[in-house]
Amino acid sequence: MKIIHITASYKPAYIYGGPIQSVAKLCEALVELTVSVEGLGIHEVQVLTTTANGQNELDIPINKPVLVDGASVTYFKRLTKDHSHFSPKLLWELKKMRQTPNAKLIIHIHAWWNLVSVLSCWMAKWYKIPVVLSPRGMLTTYTQNNRNSFSKKLLHNLIGKKLLQYCHIHATSEQEKQDILKIVTPKSITVIPNLVNIKESLNSSQLAIDNNDTTVFHLIFLSRIEEKKGLELLFDALSLLDINWQLSIAGSGKEGYVESLKLKAENLKLNPRINWIGQVTDQDKYNLIAKHDLLVLTSFNENFANVVIESLSVGTPVLISDRVGLSDYVREQQLGWVCTLEVSDIKEKLINAYHAQKVREKMKQAAPEVIRRDFNDKALAKRYLELYRRLA
């Protein structure tokens, strides 16, 4: 069995946020699994992608396989930029791969609403190759009605719906599954969590909060800065608090939107309490999260949210909206607070978390072990493998 992963972008294009990390982590875990365990039936794992890196291109060898942290990845130039990513050479390579002798092919496509994904799916359907599709949060009513909604609906009605009905869809959470089923009925749908990079351990000095004044409530937002993250709602809620708080905002976004947020913060007189950190490296983000009391993510829509698992892996509890895919998990494991998208409820949950210092300390002690148990790379990779086997 040969598994071909199709994705419009791949690391080191970290500008695209969490999905880049999850796709790469899955490919690497599958490769490691095939090497360490005999008799799995996987002969090859390959990744086909483009040089996409926002409005720029990755400076990386093209049109030939290169090893990226153990995974075989072939990068192709794209003719169009975000978010279409049209790459004829990638499609041509995929067409050649279907002729691999004596190999059962499985094509795993990551993300939707771009020409790499849609045309690869069309080609697989034409040649009757089984397709696993991980929409990565792109098949929800929120995303359909948000950016480029007219073109998305047109594409969906012309070709997308029939292609999606051919796919075996992978959802990362039960919430994403329900969102998908409101739009399309695929051949099958399976829920398997993302694989997430987890920090193994942090020493006590790394866990210490920089500010010696423990009366300060240290909050952190760490994600791509975009409209769906709900930072405006968070700002409105923070403006109503009468507790001593500080907010670190780590991440990057479109300059115009970031400036509009800074202006809103200024109008609400929040600027002295907000630290705009900018993009943070993978090496630094775990230490940074660990030095805060609470990670906040009041998003309008998140299929999963890797940063929630990353935060809990270093013991930092979370406050997330009920539109985040991991909200049920956080509730069940009692590792944080879940709010609605009402400003009054966000305010209330922030106050509750602030006063629950002993509860937060218990979460800090329990969370890392829980996360390592539930998000074990090898165990999750085997669940993906079972899905591939069933389709092959």
ABEGO torsion letter per residue (X at the ends): XBBBBBBABBOABAAAEAAAAAAAAAAAAAAAAAAABBGAGBABBBBBBBABBEABBBBBBBGBBBBBGGBBBBBBBBABBOAAGBBAAAAAAAAAAAABBGBBBBBBBBEBGBAAAAAAAAAAAAAGBBBBBBAGGABBAAAAABBGAAAAAAAAAAAAAAAAAABBBBBABAAAAAAAAAABBBABBBBBBBBBBBBABBBAAAABBABABAABBBBBBBBBBBAAAGAAAAAAAAAABABBBBBBBBEBBBAAAAAAAAAAAAAAGAAAABBBAEBBBAAAAAAAAAABABBBBBBABBAAGAAAAAAAAAGBBBBBBAABAAAAAAAAAGAEBBBBABAAAAAAAAAAAAABAAAAAAAAAAAAAAAAAAABAAAAAAAAAAAAAAAX
